[in-house]
Amino acid sequence: MRKPRAPRRGWAKITLGVSLLFAVGVFVYFSLAGAPLNGAVLGALVVVAGVWEYRRKLQDQITAEKYEAEAEQRQRRNRR
């Protein structure tokens, strides 16, 4: 009997972390350049885009795992 697999969310978390680091970098860069408001706006935009992408990737993974589980159930039913 196969063990149930845990959801794989590693790449989604990594890309979210990279976007958050990039947002901090954008804010710091523009703050040092003398435009902290521009940096805050662009940083917030990058964070929102990163969270949006993170949620989309999670939803894609959940959907794929659901279809995979349904296919395994159909195979088990057909074997009986």
N, CA, C and O atoms as CSV, one atom per row, in Angstrom:
chain,resi,resn,atom,element,x,y,z
A,1,MET,N,N,0.843,-1.184,0.000
A,1,MET,CA,C,0.000,0.000,0.000
A,1,MET,C,C,0.882,1.239,0.000
A,1,MET,O,O,1.854,1.315,0.751
A,2,ARG,N,N,0.551,2.184,-0.821
A,2,ARG,CA,C,1.344,3.410,-0.943
A,2,ARG,C,C,1.000,4.387,0.159
A,2,ARG,O,O,-0.147,4.480,0.597
A,3,LYS,N,N,2.006,5.110,0.598
A,3,LYS,CA,C,1.788,6.148,1.594
A,3,LYS,C,C,1.235,7.394,0.905
A,3,LYS,O,O,1.655,7.717,-0.206
A,4,PRO,N,N,0.308,8.092,1.540
A,4,PRO,CA,C,-0.183,9.339,0.928
A,4,PRO,C,C,0.935,10.376,0.903
A,4,PRO,O,O,1.692,10.537,1.861
A,5,ARG,N,N,1.008,11.056,-0.202
A,5,ARG,CA,C,2.054,12.070,-0.352
A,5,ARG,C,C,1.638,13.382,0.266
A,5,ARG,O,O,0.475,13.780,0.201
A,6,ALA,N,N,2.605,14.047,0.865
A,6,ALA,CA,C,2.355,15.382,1.405
A,6,ALA,C,C,2.349,16.382,0.251
A,6,ALA,O,O,3.061,16.182,-0.734
A,7,PRO,N,N,1.577,17.431,0.350
A,7,PRO,CA,C,1.557,18.432,-0.718
A,7,PRO,C,C,2.939,19.055,-0.906
A,7,PRO,O,O,3.649,19.337,0.060
A,8,ARG,N,N,3.300,19.261,-2.162
A,8,ARG,CA,C,4.599,19.867,-2.467
A,8,ARG,C,C,4.385,21.352,-2.718
A,8,ARG,O,O,3.773,21.749,-3.710
A,9,ARG,N,N,4.890,22.150,-1.818
A,9,ARG,CA,C,4.705,23.587,-1.935
A,9,ARG,C,C,6.045,24.316,-1.896
A,9,ARG,O,O,6.089,25.526,-1.673
A,10,GLY,N,N,7.124,23.592,-2.110
A,10,GLY,CA,C,8.457,24.169,-1.991
A,10,GLY,C,C,8.733,25.292,-2.976
A,10,GLY,O,O,9.187,26.367,-2.582
A,11,TRP,N,N,8.460,25.051,-4.262
A,11,TRP,CA,C,8.768,26.067,-5.269
A,11,TRP,C,C,7.895,27.296,-5.110
A,11,TRP,O,O,8.350,28.413,-5.357
A,12,ALA,N,N,6.667,27.111,-4.707
A,12,ALA,CA,C,5.781,28.261,-4.500
A,12,ALA,C,C,6.308,29.146,-3.381
A,12,ALA,O,O,6.289,30.371,-3.494
A,13,LYS,N,N,6.781,28.526,-2.297
A,13,LYS,CA,C,7.334,29.301,-1.189
A,13,LYS,C,C,8.625,29.998,-1.596
A,13,LYS,O,O,8.871,31.136,-1.196
A,14,ILE,N,N,9.441,29.329,-2.378
A,14,ILE,CA,C,10.706,29.921,-2.820
A,14,ILE,C,C,10.449,31.142,-3.692
A,14,ILE,O,O,11.087,32.179,-3.505
A,15,THR,N,N,9.531,31.036,-4.634
A,15,THR,CA,C,9.254,32.179,-5.509
A,15,THR,C,C,8.626,33.334,-4.741
A,15,THR,O,O,8.878,34.498,-5.053
A,16,LEU,N,N,7.801,33.015,-3.728
A,16,LEU,CA,C,7.241,34.076,-2.889
A,16,LEU,C,C,8.359,34.778,-2.124
A,16,LEU,O,O,8.366,36.005,-2.022
A,17,GLY,N,N,9.290,34.015,-1.595
A,17,GLY,CA,C,10.421,34.608,-0.883
A,17,GLY,C,C,11.272,35.487,-1.775
A,17,GLY,O,O,11.718,36.556,-1.358
A,18,VAL,N,N,11.502,35.039,-3.010
A,18,VAL,CA,C,12.291,35.831,-3.952
A,18,VAL,C,C,11.576,37.140,-4.279
A,18,VAL,O,O,12.213,38.189,-4.364
A,19,SER,N,N,10.271,37.085,-4.462
A,19,SER,CA,C,9.545,38.322,-4.775
A,19,SER,C,C,9.555,39.273,-3.580
A,19,SER,O,O,9.631,40.488,-3.762
A,20,LEU,N,N,9.480,38.735,-2.361
A,20,LEU,CA,C,9.548,39.598,-1.179
A,20,LEU,C,C,10.936,40.240,-1.055
A,20,LEU,O,O,11.044,41.421,-0.725
A,21,LEU,N,N,11.980,39.478,-1.313
A,21,LEU,CA,C,13.330,40.047,-1.289
A,21,LEU,C,C,13.492,41.120,-2.365
A,21,LEU,O,O,14.109,42.160,-2.134
A,22,PHE,N,N,12.933,40.853,-3.537
A,22,PHE,CA,C,13.011,41.838,-4.611
A,22,PHE,C,C,12.270,43.118,-4.227
A,22,PHE,O,O,12.737,44.219,-4.519
A,23,ALA,N,N,11.119,42.975,-3.577
A,23,ALA,CA,C,10.346,44.154,-3.146
A,23,ALA,C,C,11.143,44.971,-2.138
A,23,ALA,O,O,11.156,46.199,-2.210
A,24,VAL,N,N,11.801,44.308,-1.207
A,24,VAL,CA,C,12.636,45.025,-0.233
A,24,VAL,C,C,13.782,45.727,-0.953
A,24,VAL,O,O,14.112,46.870,-0.636
A,25,GLY,N,N,14.380,45.049,-1.912
A,25,GLY,CA,C,15.459,45.661,-2.689
A,25,GLY,C,C,15.002,46.891,-3.451
A,25,GLY,O,O,15.717,47.891,-3.505
A,26,VAL,N,N,13.817,46.824,-4.041
A,26,VAL,CA,C,13.270,47.972,-4.774
A,26,VAL,C,C,13.055,49.141,-3.822
A,26,VAL,O,O,13.393,50.279,-4.145
A,27,PHE,N,N,12.496,48.861,-2.651
A,27,PHE,CA,C,12.260,49.920,-1.676
A,27,PHE,C,C,13.572,50.550,-1.217
A,27,PHE,O,O,13.684,51.774,-1.149
A,28,VAL,N,N,14.539,49.737,-0.909
A,28,VAL,CA,C,15.840,50.261,-0.452
A,28,VAL,C,C,16.500,51.079,-1.544
A,28,VAL,O,O,17.030,52.159,-1.282
A,29,TYR,N,N,16.470,50.569,-2.766
A,29,TYR,CA,C,17.100,51.284,-3.888
A,29,TYR,C,C,16.481,52.669,-4.071
A,29,TYR,O,O,17.197,53.667,-4.156
A,30,PHE,N,N,15.164,52.724,-4.130
A,30,PHE,CA,C,14.520,54.008,-4.344
A,30,PHE,C,C,14.636,54.925,-3.129
A,30,PHE,O,O,14.689,56.147,-3.270
A,31,SER,N,N,14.675,54.338,-1.945
A,31,SER,CA,C,14.868,55.158,-0.747
A,31,SER,C,C,16.241,55.810,-0.753
A,31,SER,O,O,16.376,56.984,-0.410
A,32,LEU,N,N,17.255,55.055,-1.140
A,32,LEU,CA,C,18.600,55.614,-1.219
A,32,LEU,C,C,18.722,56.643,-2.337
A,32,LEU,O,O,19.540,57.560,-2.261
A,33,ALA,N,N,17.905,56.486,-3.375
A,33,ALA,CA,C,17.918,57.427,-4.491
A,33,ALA,C,C,17.123,58.687,-4.178
A,33,ALA,O,O,17.122,59.624,-4.976
A,34,GLY,N,N,16.445,58.729,-3.032
A,34,GLY,CA,C,15.721,59.925,-2.635
A,34,GLY,C,C,14.247,59.910,-2.977
A,34,GLY,O,O,13.598,60.955,-2.934
A,35,ALA,N,N,13.701,58.754,-3.315
A,35,ALA,CA,C,12.275,58.668,-3.655
A,35,ALA,C,C,11.648,57.493,-2.899
A,35,ALA,O,O,11.277,56.491,-3.511
A,36,PRO,N,N,11.529,57.610,-1.571
A,36,PRO,CA,C,11.003,56.469,-0.817
A,36,PRO,C,C,9.533,56.156,-1.120
A,36,PRO,O,O,9.110,55.006,-1.007
A,37,LEU,N,N,8.768,57.155,-1.497
A,37,LEU,CA,C,7.366,56.902,-1.833
A,37,LEU,C,C,7.270,56.038,-3.089
A,37,LEU,O,O,6.480,55.095,-3.140
A,38,ASN,N,N,8.069,56.358,-4.091
A,38,ASN,CA,C,8.095,55.528,-5.308
A,38,ASN,C,C,8.523,54.102,-4.974
A,38,ASN,O,O,7.961,53.133,-5.485
A,39,GLY,N,N,9.531,53.993,-4.102
A,39,GLY,CA,C,10.005,52.663,-3.702
A,39,GLY,C,C,8.930,51.882,-2.966
A,39,GLY,O,O,8.781,50.678,-3.174
A,40,ALA,N,N,8.183,52.558,-2.110
A,40,ALA,CA,C,7.122,51.882,-1.358
A,40,ALA,C,C,6.007,51.407,-2.295
A,40,ALA,O,O,5.488,50.300,-2.149
A,41,VAL,N,N,5.651,52.254,-3.248
A,41,VAL,CA,C,4.586,51.881,-4.190
A,41,VAL,C,C,5.031,50.709,-5.063
A,41,VAL,O,O,4.286,49.743,-5.228
A,42,LEU,N,N,6.225,50.788,-5.618
A,42,LEU,CA,C,6.706,49.692,-6.460
A,42,LEU,C,C,6.930,48.424,-5.649
A,42,LEU,O,O,6.638,47.325,-6.121
A,43,GLY,N,N,7.447,48.569,-4.432
A,43,GLY,CA,C,7.629,47.407,-3.566
A,43,GLY,C,C,6.304,46.738,-3.240
A,43,GLY,O,O,6.200,45.512,-3.259
A,44,ALA,N,N,5.293,47.543,-2.941
A,44,ALA,CA,C,3.967,46.989,-2.656
A,44,ALA,C,C,3.397,46.287,-3.889
A,44,ALA,O,O,2.757,45.242,-3.770
A,45,LEU,N,N,3.627,46.855,-5.062
A,45,LEU,CA,C,3.163,46.231,-6.296
A,45,LEU,C,C,3.831,44.876,-6.511
A,45,LEU,O,O,3.177,43.915,-6.917
A,46,VAL,N,N,5.125,44.802,-6.240
A,46,VAL,CA,C,5.846,43.536,-6.386
A,46,VAL,C,C,5.345,42.512,-5.363
A,46,VAL,O,O,5.207,41.333,-5.688
A,47,VAL,N,N,5.075,42.947,-4.145
A,47,VAL,CA,C,4.560,42.035,-3.114
A,47,VAL,C,C,3.190,41.497,-3.518
A,47,VAL,O,O,2.932,40.299,-3.400
A,48,VAL,N,N,2.322,42.371,-3.988
A,48,VAL,CA,C,0.981,41.934,-4.410
A,48,VAL,C,C,1.095,40.936,-5.559
A,48,VAL,O,O,0.399,39.921,-5.565
A,49,ALA,N,N,1.960,41.210,-6.524
A,49,ALA,CA,C,2.151,40.277,-7.642
A,49,ALA,C,C,2.712,38.947,-7.148
A,49,ALA,O,O,2.306,37.891,-7.634
A,50,GLY,N,N,3.633,38.980,-6.195
A,50,GLY,CA,C,4.202,37.754,-5.653
A,50,GLY,C,C,3.174,36.915,-4.913
A,50,GLY,O,O,3.141,35.693,-5.063
A,51,VAL,N,N,2.337,37.564,-4.115
A,51,VAL,CA,C,1.291,36.838,-3.390
A,51,VAL,C,C,0.272,36.265,-4.367
A,51,VAL,O,O,-0.199,35.141,-4.196
A,52,TRP,N,N,-0.064,37.044,-5.390
A,52,TRP,CA,C,-1.006,36.576,-6.412
A,52,TRP,C,C,-0.459,35.312,-7.079
A,52,TRP,O,O,-1.180,34.326,-7.231
A,53,GLU,N,N,0.796,35.344,-7.469
A,53,GLU,CA,C,1.426,34.197,-8.122
A,53,GLU,C,C,1.507,33.001,-7.168
A,53,GLU,O,O,1.292,31.861,-7.581
A,54,TYR,N,N,1.815,33.258,-5.902
A,54,TYR,CA,C,1.886,32.196,-4.900
A,54,TYR,C,C,0.540,31.491,-4.763
A,54,TYR,O,O,0.471,30.262,-4.767
A,55,ARG,N,N,-0.521,32.271,-4.644
A,55,ARG,CA,C,-1.854,31.678,-4.510
A,55,ARG,C,C,-2.256,30.910,-5.758
A,55,ARG,O,O,-2.893,29.861,-5.656
A,56,ARG,N,N,-1.893,31.418,-6.944
A,56,ARG,CA,C,-2.208,30.722,-8.191
A,56,ARG,C,C,-1.478,29.386,-8.262
A,56,ARG,O,O,-2.059,28.376,-8.658
A,57,LYS,N,N,-0.195,29.384,-7.876
A,57,LYS,CA,C,0.572,28.131,-7.895
A,57,LYS,C,C,0.009,27.119,-6.907
A,57,LYS,O,O,-0.078,25.931,-7.218
A,58,LEU,N,N,-0.374,27.579,-5.716
A,58,LEU,CA,C,-0.970,26.668,-4.741
A,58,LEU,C,C,-2.267,26.068,-5.272
A,58,LEU,O,O,-2.513,24.871,-5.123
A,59,GLN,N,N,-3.090,26.901,-5.888
A,59,GLN,CA,C,-4.350,26.405,-6.435
A,59,GLN,C,C,-4.100,25.399,-7.546
A,59,GLN,O,O,-4.801,24.391,-7.635
A,60,ASP,N,N,-3.105,25.657,-8.401
A,60,ASP,CA,C,-2.757,24.706,-9.459
A,60,ASP,C,C,-2.297,23.379,-8.867
A,60,ASP,O,O,-2.677,22.319,-9.365
A,61,GLN,N,N,-1.491,23.419,-7.820
A,61,GLN,CA,C,-1.007,22.189,-7.193
A,61,GLN,C,C,-2.144,21.415,-6.539
A,61,GLN,O,O,-2.203,20.190,-6.638
A,62,ILE,N,N,-3.035,22.121,-5.880
A,62,ILE,CA,C,-4.167,21.462,-5.235
A,62,ILE,C,C,-5.059,20.789,-6.279
A,62,ILE,O,O,-5.514,19.662,-6.083
A,63,THR,N,N,-5.301,21.481,-7.379
A,63,THR,CA,C,-6.128,20.917,-8.448
A,63,THR,C,C,-5.463,19.689,-9.058
A,63,THR,O,O,-6.130,18.684,-9.306
A,64,ALA,N,N,-4.161,19.758,-9.301
A,64,ALA,CA,C,-3.444,18.621,-9.874
A,64,ALA,C,C,-3.468,17.430,-8.920
A,64,ALA,O,O,-3.653,16.295,-9.359
A,65,GLU,N,N,-3.285,17.670,-7.628
A,65,GLU,CA,C,-3.316,16.583,-6.652
A,65,GLU,C,C,-4.703,15.965,-6.569
A,65,GLU,O,O,-4.837,14.756,-6.383
A,66,LYS,N,N,-5.737,16.792,-6.708
A,66,LYS,CA,C,-7.106,16.283,-6.670
A,66,LYS,C,C,-7.369,15.366,-7.858
A,66,LYS,O,O,-7.935,14.285,-7.697
A,67,TYR,N,N,-6.956,15.798,-9.062
A,67,TYR,CA,C,-7.152,14.963,-10.250
A,67,TYR,C,C,-6.348,13.677,-10.152
A,67,TYR,O,O,-6.812,12.617,-10.570
A,68,GLU,N,N,-5.152,13.767,-9.603
A,68,GLU,CA,C,-4.319,12.582,-9.455
A,68,GLU,C,C,-4.957,11.588,-8.477
A,68,GLU,O,O,-4.951,10.383,-8.726
A,69,ALA,N,N,-5.500,12.086,-7.379
A,69,ALA,CA,C,-6.161,11.210,-6.406
A,69,ALA,C,C,-7.402,10.557,-7.012
A,69,ALA,O,O,-7.670,9.380,-6.775
A,70,GLU,N,N,-8.151,11.325,-7.789
A,70,GLU,CA,C,-9.346,10.764,-8.435
A,70,GLU,C,C,-8.959,9.674,-9.431
A,70,GLU,O,O,-9.636,8.649,-9.518
A,71,ALA,N,N,-7.888,9.881,-10.178
A,71,ALA,CA,C,-7.436,8.880,-11.142
A,71,ALA,C,C,-6.984,7.606,-10.426
A,71,ALA,O,O,-7.258,6.502,-10.896
A,72,GLU,N,N,-6.298,7.750,-9.300
A,72,GLU,CA,C,-5.872,6.575,-8.539
A,72,GLU,C,C,-7.072,5.820,-7.992
A,72,GLU,O,O,-7.072,4.589,-7.978
A,73,GLN,N,N,-8.093,6.539,-7.541
A,73,GLN,CA,C,-9.295,5.879,-7.045
A,73,GLN,C,C,-9.987,5.102,-8.165
A,73,GLN,O,O,-10.437,3.977,-7.951
A,74,ARG,N,N,-10.074,5.695,-9.356
A,74,ARG,CA,C,-10.685,4.998,-10.486
A,74,ARG,C,C,-9.920,3.739,-10.836
A,74,ARG,O,O,-10.521,2.709,-11.142
A,75,GLN,N,N,-8.573,3.812,-10.793
A,75,GLN,CA,C,-7.763,2.637,-11.094
A,75,GLN,C,C,-8.007,1.535,-10.068
A,75,GLN,O,O,-8.134,0.364,-10.426
A,76,ARG,N,N,-8.073,1.912,-8.787
A,76,ARG,CA,C,-8.315,0.920,-7.744
A,76,ARG,C,C,-9.691,0.278,-7.905
A,76,ARG,O,O,-9.839,-0.929,-7.711
A,77,ARG,N,N,-10.697,1.076,-8.258
A,77,ARG,CA,C,-12.050,0.533,-8.466
A,77,ARG,C,C,-12.090,-0.415,-9.648
A,77,ARG,O,O,-12.771,-1.440,-9.601
A,78,ASN,N,N,-11.360,-0.081,-10.719
A,78,ASN,CA,C,-11.359,-0.913,-11.917
A,78,ASN,C,C,-10.623,-2.226,-11.698
A,78,ASN,O,O,-10.918,-3.209,-12.377
A,79,ARG,N,N,-9.684,-2.269,-10.780
A,79,ARG,CA,C,-8.937,-3.502,-10.505
A,79,ARG,C,C,-9.788,-4.521,-9.770
A,79,ARG,O,O,-9.549,-5.722,-9.889
A,80,ARG,N,N,-10.748,-4.078,-9.032
A,80,ARG,CA,C,-11.590,-4.997,-8.240
A,80,ARG,C,C,-12.500,-5.788,-9.064
A,80,ARG,O,O,-13.263,-6.598,-8.538
